[in-house]
Structures are given as C-alpha cells and as structure tokens.
Amino acid sequence: MRVAVIVGILALVVAGVSAEQKGAAGDEAAIAKVRAAYQAAVQVQDAAAIAKLYAPDGVEMPPNARAAKGRAAIEAYHKSMAQQFMVHGMTIASTDAHVMGDRAYDVGTYKQSLMPQKGGPVVDDQGKYIVLLMKDVASGNWWITHTIYNTDLPMPAPPKKN
C-alpha cells in the first residue's frame, strides 16, 4: 500500500513537471513570435504594430532618448525615428530567453542598417537588448513590458576645435 502511494505521488509530480515543461516550451514559442513580430514591424517601420506588442503601460528605453511610456508614446517614438531613418536588414537574435510563470525575459543582439532620410552615409549598427514580458493569463497573450537596447558602436568623435 505504501509503495502504491509513493508511486502515485511520483507519477503526479512527474506529470506536473512534464506539463510545466510543455507549457514553458509553448510560452517560449509565443515569446519567439513576439520577437519575430517586433523585427517584422521594425523592418517596415510600422510604428502602430510595434506599439501593439507592448502592454498598455509598457516602456521602451531607446539609446540617446527619453523612455517612451505607454503605447501612444512608443508609437510616437517609432514614427519620429521613421522620419529620420529608413531601417534595412533588421535582425534580432535571442541569446537567452527564460519563462518564469507569467513573466519572462529575452536577451540578445540586433543588427540593422540605418539610412538617414535627409542624406548621408548608411550606418551599419549592431548592439544588444533586454526585453521583459508579461503573460496575460486571461487571453494567454504575451506583452512586452520593458525594452532597453543600445549600440555596440563607439561614440562619435567630438568636433575638432579650431
């Protein structure tokens, strides 16, 4: 009898771990879809599509700019960027993603070419990012809550003094 109880408990534990692993794999796939949607929206400079990937109170923290808080501010930031630069060849590569219940993080690198709208040389940029995500348990959707990224390029040289 005791052995049967122990075996039963072990079976429940294994089933629970297996279900949790399957759930985490599904969540990681969903997060990969968010990453791919972000990349695709940046490629075509669809500011509204980018903003819709964020939680309503999400925050984007771009380099050399103030944080954009909320979908409207995130959309406005990306519209402003599109007026300054055309983005070509954006690729995002995750190096570490981890799901912890209804929260997750995604860390990785990006590459892109930025062509100034008003002329000038194309800038081949590469850098790194951290994205924090939250799962809406009611809908099962994953939303970006925070994004921060920055370039690996060195700072431009200061202007020469005459």
Backbone bond lengths (Angstrom), bond angles and torsions (degrees), N, CA, C in turn:
res aa  C-N    CA-C-N  psi(-1)  N-CA   C-N-CA  omega(-1)  CA-C   N-CA-C  phi
1 M - - - 1.447 - - 1.522 110.60 -
2 R 1.322 116.63 -46.11 1.457 121.07 -179.60 1.528 111.42 -61.68
3 V 1.328 115.96 -41.12 1.465 120.69 179.32 1.526 109.63 -63.25
4 A 1.303 117.25 -41.00 1.466 121.20 179.63 1.527 110.55 -63.08
5 V 1.318 117.78 -40.26 1.467 121.65 178.41 1.526 109.80 -64.79
6 I 1.325 117.09 -45.14 1.473 121.26 -179.72 1.523 110.08 -63.78
7 V 1.327 117.04 -45.20 1.467 120.66 177.84 1.524 110.09 -61.18
8 G 1.314 117.45 -41.62 1.465 121.37 178.40 1.522 111.86 -61.58
9 I 1.329 116.06 -43.79 1.467 120.60 178.69 1.522 110.01 -63.61
10 L 1.333 116.68 -45.23 1.466 120.49 178.45 1.523 111.25 -60.48
11 A 1.330 117.30 -40.29 1.461 120.74 178.90 1.525 110.68 -62.66
12 L 1.332 117.47 -41.06 1.464 120.69 178.35 1.523 111.30 -65.50
13 V 1.324 116.41 -41.77 1.466 120.67 179.16 1.521 110.06 -63.05
14 V 1.332 117.26 -47.83 1.467 121.30 179.58 1.519 110.32 -61.72
15 A 1.311 118.42 -42.43 1.467 121.56 178.83 1.523 110.37 -63.26
16 G 1.325 116.45 -41.39 1.466 120.33 178.51 1.509 111.51 -64.50
17 V 1.323 118.32 -43.52 1.467 122.31 178.33 1.519 109.62 -64.01
18 S 1.336 117.20 -43.25 1.461 121.31 179.91 1.533 110.55 -62.34
19 A 1.316 117.71 -43.71 1.469 121.17 178.79 1.523 110.43 -64.93
20 E 1.333 116.67 -39.58 1.461 120.50 179.01 1.518 110.38 -64.38
21 Q 1.338 117.31 -41.33 1.456 120.77 178.92 1.519 110.79 -64.98
22 K 1.357 117.31 -41.59 1.455 120.57 177.73 1.520 110.26 -63.68
23 G 1.344 117.33 -40.42 1.456 121.15 177.90 1.514 111.61 -63.94
24 A 1.339 116.74 -42.77 1.462 120.94 179.48 1.527 110.40 -64.10
25 A 1.326 117.15 -40.18 1.464 120.44 178.63 1.527 110.15 -63.02
26 G 1.328 116.86 -41.28 1.462 120.68 177.09 1.513 111.68 -64.78
27 D 1.332 116.31 -39.66 1.464 120.60 177.85 1.524 110.67 -66.96
28 E 1.324 117.72 -40.07 1.471 120.01 178.30 1.525 110.35 -63.63
29 A 1.327 116.95 -38.46 1.463 120.57 176.36 1.531 110.51 -64.97
30 A 1.323 117.28 -40.16 1.469 121.00 178.01 1.528 110.70 -64.50
31 I 1.325 116.89 -38.68 1.468 120.79 178.43 1.528 109.79 -67.50
32 A 1.328 117.05 -38.26 1.470 120.53 176.10 1.531 110.12 -61.68
33 K 1.334 117.86 -35.03 1.467 121.23 177.31 1.527 110.96 -67.33
34 V 1.336 117.10 -38.67 1.464 120.55 176.66 1.528 109.19 -62.30
35 R 1.336 116.30 -44.96 1.473 121.68 179.06 1.531 110.09 -59.60
36 A 1.328 116.93 -46.38 1.467 121.18 -179.78 1.531 110.80 -64.66
37 A 1.323 117.84 -39.01 1.468 121.34 178.51 1.526 110.68 -65.50
38 Y 1.327 116.90 -39.43 1.470 120.89 177.77 1.529 109.35 -62.34
39 Q 1.337 115.62 -48.35 1.469 120.32 -179.80 1.523 110.75 -58.89
40 A 1.333 117.21 -46.07 1.463 121.33 -179.31 1.528 111.29 -63.12
41 A 1.323 117.11 -41.66 1.471 120.50 -179.45 1.525 111.08 -67.23
42 V 1.329 117.39 -37.93 1.470 120.39 177.23 1.526 109.73 -65.68
43 Q 1.324 117.38 -40.94 1.476 121.55 -179.41 1.520 111.88 -55.76
44 V 1.328 116.58 -39.47 1.471 120.13 -178.80 1.525 111.76 -101.00
45 Q 1.328 115.95 5.76 1.453 123.89 177.83 1.531 111.77 53.52
46 D 1.329 114.85 48.71 1.457 122.31 178.05 1.530 108.30 -94.03
47 A 1.309 115.63 89.37 1.468 121.81 -175.30 1.525 112.05 -59.58
48 A 1.322 117.55 -38.24 1.463 120.75 -179.48 1.527 110.34 -66.35
49 A 1.325 117.41 -41.58 1.468 120.71 179.50 1.524 111.02 -65.69
50 I 1.316 117.10 -37.53 1.471 120.61 176.97 1.523 109.13 -62.35
51 A 1.321 116.91 -49.45 1.466 121.32 -176.84 1.525 111.90 -61.30
52 K 1.330 117.89 -34.55 1.467 121.65 -178.70 1.525 112.55 -68.25
53 L 1.329 118.01 -14.94 1.468 120.91 178.00 1.528 111.69 -79.72
54 Y 1.318 116.54 -12.26 1.465 122.47 -178.00 1.520 111.37 -93.12
55 A 1.314 115.20 152.80 1.460 120.91 168.36 1.532 107.14 -61.72
56 P 1.326 118.71 154.41 1.469 119.69 -179.43 1.526 113.63 -52.06
57 D 1.330 117.78 -32.88 1.471 121.10 179.36 1.527 111.48 -105.61
58 G 1.338 116.90 22.83 1.463 121.87 -179.02 1.519 112.18 -62.30
59 V 1.329 114.73 161.15 1.461 121.36 -177.21 1.526 109.43 -132.44
60 E 1.332 116.49 128.77 1.460 121.87 172.10 1.523 107.23 -110.58
61 M 1.334 115.61 129.27 1.461 121.23 -177.20 1.526 109.16 -117.90
62 P 1.342 116.83 82.98 1.462 120.74 -177.90 1.527 111.48 -78.07
63 P 1.325 116.01 161.90 1.465 118.46 177.32 1.534 110.58 -70.15
64 N 1.294 116.32 148.17 1.462 123.27 173.97 1.526 113.85 58.26
65 A 1.311 116.29 29.92 1.469 120.49 179.35 1.525 108.97 -154.55
66 R 1.325 115.22 161.14 1.458 120.24 175.24 1.529 109.56 -70.60
67 A 1.308 115.59 157.12 1.458 120.54 176.00 1.533 109.21 -65.13
68 A 1.323 115.45 140.38 1.462 121.76 175.26 1.522 106.66 -100.61
69 K 1.344 116.69 117.69 1.466 121.89 -175.82 1.513 110.29 -110.09
70 G 1.317 115.93 122.15 1.461 121.39 -179.54 1.515 111.22 93.88
71 R 1.333 115.52 155.12 1.458 120.76 -176.04 1.525 113.09 -59.39
72 A 1.324 118.05 -40.15 1.474 120.50 -178.60 1.522 110.72 -63.41
73 A 1.322 117.38 -42.67 1.468 120.93 179.94 1.527 111.06 -68.95
74 I 1.320 116.82 -37.44 1.477 120.59 178.49 1.526 109.55 -65.79
75 E 1.317 116.63 -43.33 1.471 120.18 177.91 1.531 110.24 -62.54
76 A 1.323 117.36 -43.84 1.472 121.02 179.96 1.530 110.51 -62.54
77 Y 1.330 117.52 -40.92 1.466 120.56 178.10 1.529 110.31 -59.02
78 H 1.325 116.99 -47.32 1.467 120.00 -177.36 1.525 112.34 -70.35
79 K 1.331 118.03 -31.42 1.464 120.21 174.37 1.529 109.74 -65.07
80 S 1.317 116.39 -41.46 1.455 120.85 178.28 1.531 111.22 -63.49
81 M 1.320 116.16 -41.91 1.470 119.98 178.17 1.529 110.37 -62.55
82 A 1.327 117.34 -40.27 1.463 121.17 -179.25 1.527 111.68 -65.62
83 Q 1.334 117.30 -26.81 1.458 120.46 176.45 1.527 111.24 -75.57
84 Q 1.329 116.53 -21.76 1.458 120.88 -178.91 1.529 113.49 -96.28
85 F 1.349 116.31 -36.65 1.463 120.95 -173.70 1.526 111.21 -139.18
86 M 1.325 115.06 146.43 1.465 121.28 166.33 1.519 106.37 -97.33
87 V 1.316 116.69 133.32 1.458 121.68 -179.53 1.528 108.73 -97.10
88 H 1.325 115.98 132.30 1.466 121.79 177.21 1.523 108.75 -129.12
89 G 1.316 116.31 142.13 1.458 121.53 170.60 1.516 115.48 63.18
90 M 1.329 118.64 34.40 1.466 121.01 178.90 1.519 109.78 -67.55
91 T 1.324 115.88 125.49 1.463 120.88 172.33 1.522 108.58 -131.40
92 I 1.311 114.94 139.96 1.458 122.04 178.54 1.522 107.12 -121.43
93 A 1.330 116.29 129.52 1.471 121.28 -179.85 1.522 109.31 -124.48
94 S 1.306 116.03 115.09 1.467 120.73 177.64 1.524 109.13 -75.89
95 T 1.325 115.94 134.66 1.465 120.54 176.01 1.519 111.51 -109.85
96 D 1.338 116.68 -17.92 1.461 120.73 -179.91 1.524 108.79 -161.00
97 A 1.307 116.19 119.78 1.459 121.10 176.13 1.518 107.20 -132.67
98 H 1.323 115.58 139.06 1.464 118.97 -177.13 1.527 109.36 -146.09
99 V 1.328 115.07 132.92 1.460 122.45 178.26 1.522 108.83 -103.26
100 M 1.329 116.17 132.74 1.459 122.98 177.01 1.514 107.82 -130.20
101 G 1.323 116.20 84.63 1.467 120.12 -177.90 1.506 110.81 69.27
102 D 1.346 117.16 -118.71 1.464 120.89 -179.35 1.529 112.17 -97.56
103 R 1.315 117.15 14.44 1.474 122.57 177.68 1.521 108.73 -125.10
104 A 1.318 116.18 154.52 1.462 120.23 178.92 1.514 108.79 -156.28
105 Y 1.332 114.30 161.13 1.459 119.43 170.32 1.511 108.59 -133.02
106 D 1.312 115.13 153.61 1.458 123.24 178.19 1.522 106.30 -136.15
107 V 1.315 116.20 124.33 1.464 122.59 -178.39 1.521 107.46 -122.92
108 G 1.320 116.95 141.26 1.453 117.96 179.24 1.511 112.95 -177.04
109 T 1.323 114.04 -157.32 1.457 122.28 -177.25 1.527 109.74 -127.08
110 Y 1.326 114.69 162.30 1.459 120.05 175.84 1.524 109.22 -139.37
111 K 1.326 114.86 157.87 1.464 122.73 172.01 1.516 106.55 -137.83
112 Q 1.316 115.37 145.17 1.459 120.53 177.74 1.516 109.13 -162.32
113 S 1.313 115.75 156.28 1.456 121.30 171.60 1.514 106.85 -112.08
114 L 1.321 115.77 131.46 1.466 121.73 -178.69 1.527 108.81 -114.21
115 M 1.329 115.81 119.83 1.452 120.69 178.31 1.527 108.36 -106.17
116 P 1.331 117.78 117.57 1.465 119.68 179.73 1.537 111.12 -59.44
117 Q 1.318 116.59 135.03 1.464 121.84 -179.24 1.529 111.71 -66.71
118 K 1.339 116.57 -26.91 1.465 119.88 -176.72 1.527 111.77 -103.29
119 G 1.322 116.59 24.67 1.463 120.27 178.17 1.516 111.84 90.83
120 G 1.306 114.26 162.58 1.461 120.33 -177.89 1.513 109.89 119.94
121 P 1.314 115.79 170.48 1.461 119.16 -176.71 1.533 112.84 -71.13
122 V 1.315 115.10 149.13 1.461 121.66 174.70 1.523 108.27 -70.93
123 V 1.306 116.52 137.16 1.462 122.03 178.11 1.525 108.01 -104.18
124 D 1.332 116.03 118.58 1.460 120.48 173.77 1.516 107.32 -88.54
125 D 1.311 115.15 107.54 1.460 122.69 -173.51 1.523 109.74 -105.92
126 Q 1.301 114.85 146.38 1.461 121.36 170.57 1.512 107.42 -146.71
127 G 1.328 115.64 151.62 1.457 118.82 -177.67 1.510 111.14 -169.66
128 K 1.329 114.28 -159.32 1.470 120.74 -177.16 1.520 109.42 -134.38
129 Y 1.352 114.25 163.14 1.454 119.48 -177.32 1.522 110.62 -147.05
130 I 1.319 114.33 161.19 1.462 123.46 168.39 1.525 106.56 -134.69
131 V 1.320 116.50 129.80 1.463 122.25 177.75 1.525 107.60 -123.37
132 L 1.319 116.20 131.24 1.462 122.33 172.85 1.518 107.50 -105.95
133 L 1.321 115.81 138.74 1.467 120.84 -177.20 1.512 110.71 -130.66
134 M 1.334 115.09 157.87 1.457 122.45 178.47 1.524 107.98 -135.90
135 K 1.326 115.37 137.13 1.461 120.43 178.58 1.522 109.27 -92.85
136 D 1.314 115.72 129.61 1.458 121.49 172.28 1.526 105.46 -81.41
137 V 1.323 116.49 105.95 1.458 120.02 -174.06 1.530 112.57 -64.62
138 A 1.305 117.59 -26.56 1.468 120.07 179.36 1.527 111.20 -68.76
139 S 1.349 116.63 -44.85 1.474 120.32 -176.61 1.525 112.74 -98.18
140 G 1.332 116.79 -22.01 1.461 120.49 -175.92 1.520 112.99 84.28
141 N 1.341 117.10 -0.25 1.464 121.07 179.44 1.524 111.33 -77.39
142 W 1.319 115.50 145.64 1.462 121.54 173.63 1.524 108.25 -100.04
143 W 1.337 116.14 133.63 1.464 122.90 179.84 1.520 109.03 -120.74
144 I 1.302 116.01 142.62 1.465 120.82 173.31 1.527 106.95 -74.18
145 T 1.324 116.90 129.59 1.465 119.87 175.37 1.524 110.99 -101.94
146 H 1.321 117.34 -35.23 1.467 121.79 -179.23 1.525 109.59 -148.05
147 T 1.317 115.35 139.40 1.459 121.90 174.44 1.518 107.92 -135.00
148 I 1.317 115.26 135.53 1.465 120.41 171.50 1.514 107.25 -138.89
149 Y 1.317 115.75 138.99 1.461 120.39 -179.03 1.521 108.18 -151.69
150 N 1.325 114.91 155.09 1.458 119.46 176.20 1.517 110.43 -156.18
151 T 1.300 114.06 158.97 1.450 122.35 -174.25 1.531 111.86 -80.60
152 D 1.321 115.02 155.50 1.462 121.56 171.84 1.528 111.01 -92.58
153 L 1.346 116.94 -6.92 1.457 120.41 -178.13 1.527 110.12 -68.80
154 P 1.322 116.86 145.42 1.468 118.79 177.95 1.524 110.95 -69.28
155 M 1.311 114.86 158.42 1.465 120.89 176.19 1.529 108.22 -61.69
156 P 1.338 117.25 146.27 1.472 118.30 176.45 1.522 110.28 -65.48
157 A 1.306 114.71 152.27 1.468 119.67 179.29 1.524 109.17 -66.35
158 P 1.330 116.85 143.95 1.474 118.91 177.74 1.533 109.16 -66.41
159 P 1.333 116.56 154.45 1.468 119.06 179.52 1.530 110.55 -61.68
160 K 1.314 114.78 144.88 1.471 120.28 179.39 1.521 109.75 -72.56
161 K 1.308 115.32 138.00 1.476 120.37 176.72 1.522 108.55 -86.16
162 N 1.313 115.63 139.90 1.480 120.10 179.12 1.485 111.45 -88.02
